[in-house]
Amino acid sequence: MKKFSPEMQALMTTIVYLECRVEAILELLGDKGITLEDADINSTTHKIHAVQGDVFRHKIACRIRNPNFDIG
């Protein structure tokens, strides 16, 4: 497997963590009998991204630059 820079590894770890978190939330909702349509999720995601995307980008960039980066 190709070696990635620490920054790229941190970015990939962040992306995987966030994907797992989304899946966990959807699974927990499903266990409670709550289902969400993909179109609704996408629409809400776009709304949040439009408002908070830059803030989230900044937080992730700071996390990636941190030499003590840890997802926990």
N, C-alpha and C positions, 0 to 999 in steps of 0.2 A: 504494500500500500504506500502511496506517495506521502512523503512527509510534508506537512503544512506548517506555516509560520504559527507562532503562538497566537497571534491576532486572528488568523483564519480559524484555528482550532476553537478559540473562544467564541467566534461568531457562529460556527457550526454547532457548538454546544448550546448556545443561546437559542438558536433556531429549533434544534431538536427538543430542548426543554419546553419551549413555548408550544410547539406542536403537540407534545405529550400532555401539556396542561389543558389545551383546548379539547383534546380527545377525552381526558379525564372528566372535564366538566360536562361534555355531551353525554358521556356514559352515565354519570351520576344523575343527570336530568332524566335520561332514558329509564334508569332504574326506578325513578319516581313517577314514570308514566308521562313525562313531558318530552315531546319531540319538537324539534325546530326544523323548519324548511331551510334548505341550502340558500335559497334566494333571500330569505330574511336574514340569515347569518351574513351573507355577502354584503347586503345593503347596509346593515348595521356596522360591519367591519369598515366599509368605505366611509361612512359618516364619522366614525371614531378616528380613522386614519387622517381624514381631512382636518380634524381639529387638533389631534394630539400626536400626529406622526412625527413632527419635528422634535417634540419633547422626548418621545420614545427613542428616536434615533440618537439624540444626545446622551440619554441614559445608557444605551447599548454601547456607544462609542467610548464613554467613560469606563464602562465595565471591561471592555476589551483591552483598553490601554493599561488597566490595573494589573501590575505584575503578580498580584496575589489573587487573581480572578478565580472565583469559585461559584458555581451556580447555586449552592446551598446558601 
